[in-house]
Amino acid sequence: MKHFIGLDVSVKETSVCIVDETGKICREVKVVSHSDDLLAVLKDPTLNIERVGLEAGPLSQWLFEGLACTGLPVICIETRHVKAFLKAQPNKTDRNDARGIAQMMRVNLYRPVHVKTLTSQKQRALLTARKLLQGKAIAIENDIRGLLRNFGLKVGVVGTVKFEERICELVEGMPDLEEIMEPLLAARRKLRAEFARLHQKVLAIARNDATCRRLMTVPGVGPVVALTYTATIDIPQRFRNSKAVGPILGLTPKLDESGESKRVGGISLCGDSMMRTLLYEAAQTLMTRVTKWSWLKAWAMNVAKRRGMRKAIVALARRLASSCCLIWNRRRSSAIAVSGDRPRNVARRPMSRR
């Protein structure tokens, strides 16, 4: 008889539920959230394990690797799908969640999630740490501006390099404010230095990676966007075509249809928020700051004439995502020419020249 297992993972303990093919619960237990402790339960010779399911989460990738390397048929399932399935239960407990996941495995009602490779996970950790340091430094700068504004001292428009010089100029002759600003400026200085170190590491990785160099041939795509894209997509062959990347990153409108009402709202905002933000910033930069014209910019400008600038930027971000996936799959070093030539199979609408 086949057995199906559901794992509800938390930081300290994991609830395990084992059911047979008729839905009868065979065993329920709680173990420490570690692959060795889980294997001690799952490697029972009396079990004929068909599927093992666990919900996507912070520990899922680590536990997935630990269980999959032993040959277990483990599947990582989507969080929102699990939430919708378990919503019918009146009481939400770890035990009931493990039961629900086990039943999902039994009836084959689940949506698998791609578990990234170790290289992509390390790159993602680097990019997240870089973004964290950058955000903390900007937060300190904004707090400094707010503190000085209470005394009528306006920092004004100043760049990152001359920010500290401007602050020292404003508080000169005010010993109390100088004593307050010094620790804040020292913390900002340290954050900026560590951010620069991680940023240089990102640039070095993108420079030495052939895929990132190919992606950077797309107008508007730089080393940070290229490395984030490779770390997010990981394996482009898992998409049936390049157009499927946009919905995965939440760059397509969501539809709310019920009866005779049909409403098309904004973008779904599902998927990776960091990648979506970087693609939007790249599209905005390409349309507003890059002076050199390309087929992508011309296409986006035509969209802006019909639908407005905001929708054109979102459409361009979605097209950047699909174009990068197309280049990656084809393994061509210069699929999109920076000179503005239009690929035959990417843009199907004639572009206006300016």
C-alpha positions as CSV (number, residue, x, y, z in Angstrom):
1,M,0.0,0.0,0.0
2,K,1.3,3.4,-0.9
3,H,1.9,6.1,1.7
4,F,1.7,9.9,1.5
5,I,3.4,12.2,3.9
6,G,2.8,15.8,4.8
7,L,5.3,18.0,6.7
8,D,4.3,21.2,8.4
9,V,7.7,22.9,9.0
10,S,8.3,25.5,11.8
11,V,11.5,26.8,13.2
12,K,11.9,24.3,16.1
13,E,9.6,21.4,15.3
14,T,8.0,19.8,12.3
15,S,4.7,18.0,12.4
16,V,4.7,14.8,10.3
17,C,1.5,13.1,9.1
18,I,1.5,9.8,7.2
19,V,-1.6,8.6,5.4
20,D,-2.2,5.6,3.2
21,E,-3.9,5.6,-0.3
22,T,-7.4,5.3,1.3
23,G,-6.8,8.5,3.4
24,K,-6.4,6.7,6.7
25,I,-3.9,8.3,9.1
26,C,-1.2,5.8,9.8
27,R,1.1,7.8,12.1
28,E,1.4,11.4,13.4
29,V,4.5,12.6,15.2
30,K,6.5,15.8,15.9
31,V,10.2,15.9,15.4
32,V,13.0,18.5,15.4
33,S,13.2,20.5,12.2
34,H,16.3,18.8,10.9
35,S,16.7,16.5,7.9
36,D,18.4,13.8,10.0
37,D,15.5,13.7,12.5
38,L,13.0,13.6,9.6
39,L,14.9,10.8,7.9
40,A,14.8,8.7,11.1
41,V,11.0,8.8,10.8
42,L,10.6,8.5,7.0
43,K,13.1,5.7,6.5
44,D,10.8,3.2,8.1
45,P,11.0,0.0,6.0
46,T,7.3,-0.7,6.4
47,L,6.5,2.5,4.5
48,N,6.0,2.6,0.7
49,I,6.4,6.3,0.3
50,E,4.8,7.7,-2.9
51,R,5.1,11.5,-2.2
52,V,6.4,13.7,0.6
53,G,5.1,17.3,0.6
54,L,6.3,20.3,2.5
55,E,5.2,24.0,2.2
56,A,7.6,26.5,0.8
57,G,9.2,28.6,3.5
58,P,12.6,29.7,5.0
59,L,13.7,26.2,5.9
60,S,12.1,24.4,2.9
61,Q,15.1,24.7,0.6
62,W,17.5,23.3,3.2
63,L,15.2,20.4,4.3
64,F,14.3,19.7,0.6
65,E,18.0,19.2,-0.2
66,G,18.5,17.0,2.8
67,L,15.6,14.7,2.0
68,A,16.0,14.7,-1.8
69,C,19.6,13.6,-1.7
70,T,18.6,10.4,0.0
71,G,16.2,9.5,-2.9
72,L,12.9,10.4,-1.2
73,P,10.2,11.7,-3.6
74,V,9.9,15.1,-1.8
75,I,7.9,18.0,-3.4
76,C,7.9,21.6,-2.3
77,I,4.4,23.1,-2.8
78,E,3.2,26.7,-3.2
79,T,2.3,28.6,-0.1
80,R,-0.8,30.3,-1.4
81,H,-2.1,27.0,-2.8
82,V,-1.7,25.3,0.6
83,K,-3.4,28.2,2.3
84,A,-6.4,28.0,0.0
85,F,-6.6,24.2,0.5
86,L,-6.4,24.4,4.3
87,K,-8.8,27.3,4.7
88,A,-11.7,25.0,5.1
89,Q,-10.4,23.7,8.4
90,P,-12.1,25.4,11.4
91,N,-9.0,25.1,13.6
92,K,-5.5,25.9,12.3
93,T,-2.9,23.9,14.1
94,D,0.4,22.3,13.0
95,R,-1.2,18.9,13.3
96,N,-4.1,19.8,11.1
97,D,-1.9,21.5,8.6
98,A,0.3,18.4,8.3
99,R,-2.9,16.3,7.8
100,G,-4.0,18.7,5.0
101,I,-0.7,18.6,3.2
102,A,-0.7,14.8,3.4
103,Q,-4.2,14.7,1.8
104,M,-3.0,17.1,-0.9
105,M,-0.3,14.6,-1.7
106,R,-2.7,11.7,-1.7
107,V,-5.3,13.3,-4.1
108,N,-2.5,14.9,-6.3
109,L,-4.0,18.4,-5.6
110,Y,-0.9,20.6,-5.4
111,R,1.3,23.0,-7.3
112,P,5.0,22.3,-7.1
113,V,7.5,25.1,-6.5
114,H,11.0,25.2,-8.1
115,V,13.7,24.8,-5.5
116,K,16.7,26.8,-6.5
117,T,20.2,25.5,-6.8
118,L,22.8,26.2,-4.2
119,T,24.6,28.7,-6.5
120,S,21.4,30.7,-6.9
121,Q,20.7,30.7,-3.2
122,K,24.2,32.1,-2.5
123,Q,23.8,34.8,-5.1
124,R,20.4,35.7,-3.7
125,A,21.9,36.0,-0.2
126,L,24.6,38.4,-1.6
127,L,22.0,40.5,-3.4
128,T,19.7,40.6,-0.3
129,A,22.6,41.7,2.0
130,R,23.6,44.4,-0.5
131,K,20.1,45.7,-0.6
132,L,19.8,45.6,3.2
133,L,22.9,47.7,3.7
134,Q,21.8,50.2,1.0
135,G,18.4,50.5,2.6
136,K,19.8,51.1,6.1
137,A,22.2,53.8,4.8
138,I,19.4,55.6,3.0
139,A,17.2,55.3,6.2
140,I,20.0,57.0,8.3
141,E,20.4,59.8,5.7
142,N,16.6,60.4,5.8
143,D,16.6,60.5,9.6
144,I,19.5,63.0,9.6
145,R,17.5,65.2,7.2
146,G,14.5,65.0,9.5
147,L,16.4,65.8,12.6
148,L,18.1,68.8,11.2
149,R,14.9,70.1,9.7
150,N,13.5,70.6,13.2
151,F,16.2,73.3,13.7
152,G,15.6,75.0,10.4
153,L,18.7,73.3,8.7
154,K,17.8,72.1,5.3
155,V,20.2,69.6,3.6
156,G,18.7,70.1,0.2
157,V,19.7,68.2,-2.9
158,V,23.1,66.6,-2.4
159,G,24.8,63.4,-3.7
160,T,26.0,60.5,-1.7
161,V,29.6,61.5,-1.8
162,K,29.2,65.1,-0.5
163,F,26.4,64.2,2.0
164,E,28.6,64.0,5.1
165,E,30.4,67.3,4.1
166,R,27.1,69.0,3.8
167,I,26.0,67.8,7.2
168,C,29.2,69.0,8.8
169,E,28.8,72.4,7.1
170,L,25.3,72.8,8.5
171,V,26.1,71.8,12.1
172,E,29.3,73.8,12.3
173,G,29.4,76.0,15.4
174,M,26.6,74.0,17.1
175,P,28.4,71.6,19.6
176,D,25.2,69.8,20.7
177,L,24.2,69.0,17.1
178,E,27.7,68.0,16.2
179,E,27.8,65.5,19.1
180,I,24.5,64.0,17.9
181,M,25.4,63.9,14.2
182,E,28.8,62.3,14.6
183,P,27.6,58.8,15.6
184,L,25.0,58.8,12.8
185,L,27.5,59.9,10.2
186,A,29.9,57.2,11.5
187,A,27.3,54.5,11.2
188,R,26.3,55.8,7.7
189,R,30.0,55.8,6.7
190,K,30.4,52.2,7.8
191,L,27.3,51.1,6.0
192,R,28.3,52.8,2.8
193,A,31.7,51.2,2.9
194,E,30.3,47.7,3.4
195,F,27.7,48.3,0.7
196,A,30.5,49.3,-1.7
197,R,32.4,46.1,-0.9
198,L,29.4,43.9,-1.6
199,H,28.5,45.9,-4.7
200,Q,32.0,45.3,-6.1
201,K,31.5,41.6,-5.4
202,V,28.3,41.7,-7.4
203,L,30.0,43.4,-10.3
204,A,32.8,40.9,-10.3
205,I,30.4,37.9,-10.3
206,A,28.4,39.5,-13.2
207,R,31.6,40.3,-15.1
208,N,32.9,36.7,-14.9
209,D,29.5,35.0,-15.7
210,A,28.8,34.4,-19.4
211,T,25.0,34.4,-18.9
212,C,25.1,37.8,-17.1
213,R,27.2,39.2,-19.9
214,R,24.7,38.0,-22.5
215,L,21.8,39.5,-20.5
216,M,23.6,42.9,-20.2
217,T,23.4,43.2,-24.0
218,V,19.7,44.1,-23.5
219,P,19.2,47.8,-23.3
220,G,18.6,49.0,-19.7
221,V,19.9,45.8,-18.1
222,G,23.0,46.3,-15.9
223,P,25.1,43.9,-13.8
224,V,22.8,44.1,-10.8
225,V,19.7,43.3,-12.8
226,A,21.4,40.6,-14.7
227,L,22.7,38.8,-11.6
228,T,19.4,39.1,-9.9
229,Y,17.6,37.7,-12.9
230,T,19.9,34.7,-13.1
231,A,19.5,34.1,-9.4
232,T,15.7,34.4,-9.6
233,I,15.0,32.4,-12.7
234,D,17.8,29.8,-12.0
235,I,16.8,27.4,-14.7
236,P,15.1,29.0,-17.7
237,Q,14.1,25.7,-19.2
238,R,11.4,25.3,-16.6
239,F,9.3,27.9,-18.5
240,R,7.3,26.7,-21.5
241,N,8.1,29.9,-23.3
242,S,9.6,33.3,-22.6
243,K,6.2,35.0,-22.2
244,A,5.5,32.9,-19.1
245,V,8.1,34.8,-17.1
246,G,6.0,37.9,-16.8
247,P,3.1,36.3,-14.9
248,I,5.6,34.5,-12.6
249,L,7.1,37.8,-11.6
250,G,3.7,39.5,-11.0
251,L,4.0,41.8,-14.0
252,T,0.6,40.9,-15.6
253,P,-2.8,42.4,-14.7
254,K,-5.0,40.4,-12.4
255,L,-8.6,39.5,-13.5
256,D,-11.6,39.5,-11.1
257,E,-14.6,37.9,-12.8
258,S,-17.8,36.8,-11.2
259,G,-21.1,36.4,-13.0
260,E,-21.6,39.4,-15.3
261,S,-18.9,41.6,-13.6
262,K,-15.5,41.5,-15.0
263,R,-12.7,43.8,-13.7
264,V,-9.2,44.0,-14.9
265,G,-7.1,45.5,-12.1
266,G,-3.4,46.3,-11.6
267,I,-0.5,43.9,-11.8
268,S,-0.8,40.8,-9.6
269,L,2.4,41.6,-7.6
270,C,3.0,37.9,-7.1
271,G,6.4,36.3,-7.2
272,D,9.8,37.8,-6.4
273,S,9.4,41.5,-5.3
274,M,13.1,42.3,-5.7
275,M,13.3,41.1,-9.3
276,R,10.0,42.9,-10.1
277,T,11.3,46.2,-8.6
278,L,14.6,46.0,-10.5
279,L,12.9,45.3,-13.8
280,Y,10.6,48.3,-13.2
281,E,13.5,50.6,-12.4
282,A,15.4,49.3,-15.5
283,A,12.4,50.0,-17.7
284,Q,11.9,53.5,-16.1
285,T,15.6,54.3,-16.6
286,L,15.5,53.2,-20.2
287,M,12.5,55.4,-21.0
288,T,13.4,58.5,-19.1
289,R,17.2,58.7,-18.8
290,V,18.8,56.6,-21.6
291,T,19.2,58.9,-24.6
292,K,20.2,56.2,-27.1
293,W,17.3,54.8,-28.9
294,S,16.7,51.1,-29.3
295,W,13.8,49.0,-30.5
296,L,12.7,48.4,-26.9
297,K,12.5,52.1,-26.1
298,A,10.7,52.8,-29.4
299,W,8.2,50.1,-28.7
300,A,7.6,51.4,-25.1
301,M,7.2,54.9,-26.4
302,N,4.5,53.8,-28.7
303,V,2.7,52.1,-25.8
304,A,3.0,55.3,-23.7
305,K,1.2,57.2,-26.5
306,R,-1.8,54.9,-26.3
307,R,-1.9,53.8,-22.6
308,G,0.2,56.3,-20.6
309,M,3.7,56.3,-19.2
310,R,3.0,54.2,-16.1
311,K,1.5,51.3,-18.0
312,A,4.2,51.6,-20.7
313,I,6.9,51.2,-18.0
314,V,5.2,48.0,-16.6
315,A,4.8,46.7,-20.2
316,L,8.5,47.4,-20.9
317,A,9.5,45.7,-17.6
318,R,7.5,42.6,-18.6
319,R,9.1,42.6,-22.1
320,L,12.6,42.9,-20.6
321,A,11.9,39.8,-18.5
322,S,10.7,37.8,-21.5
323,S,13.6,39.1,-23.7
324,C,16.2,38.0,-21.1
325,C,14.6,34.6,-20.9
326,L,14.7,34.3,-24.6
327,I,18.3,35.2,-24.8
328,W,19.2,32.8,-22.0
329,N,17.4,29.9,-23.6
330,R,19.0,30.5,-27.0
331,R,22.5,30.9,-25.6
332,R,23.3,33.7,-28.0
333,S,25.9,36.2,-27.0
334,S,24.2,39.1,-28.8
335,A,20.6,38.3,-29.5
336,I,19.5,41.9,-29.0
337,A,21.7,44.4,-30.7
338,V,22.4,47.5,-28.8
339,S,22.4,49.4,-32.1
340,G,18.6,49.2,-32.2
341,D,18.0,46.2,-34.6
342,R,14.7,44.5,-34.0
343,P,14.8,40.7,-33.5
344,R,12.6,39.0,-35.9
345,N,10.7,36.8,-33.4
346,V,10.6,39.1,-30.4
347,A,8.9,42.2,-31.6
348,R,6.0,41.5,-34.0
349,R,4.8,45.1,-34.4
350,P,6.5,47.6,-36.6
351,M,8.4,50.3,-34.7
352,S,8.5,54.0,-35.3
353,R,11.8,55.6,-35.9
354,R,12.9,58.9,-34.4
